[in-house]
Amino acid sequence: MGFPKYSGLAELLKHDEEALHFFEGLPMEVRDRIAPKGRSVDSLEKLKDFAEALGEDRQ
């Protein structure tokens, strides 16, 4: 089962409570790096993928 798709991060966070809680739980540094890519973050799945990739960059 896939995740619903939205037009970008702002819409995703507005309409998907799980995505909002996930995003709010991320370190501020990760959130700040995801925000500029907002248009391409159109699902919870992509949000998690971006967060994971950015987390690996920090190690």
Secondary structure, DSSP 8 states (H G I E B T S, - for coil): ------SSHHHHHHH-HHHHHHHHTS-HHHHHHHGGGGGG--SHHHHHHHHHHHHHHT-
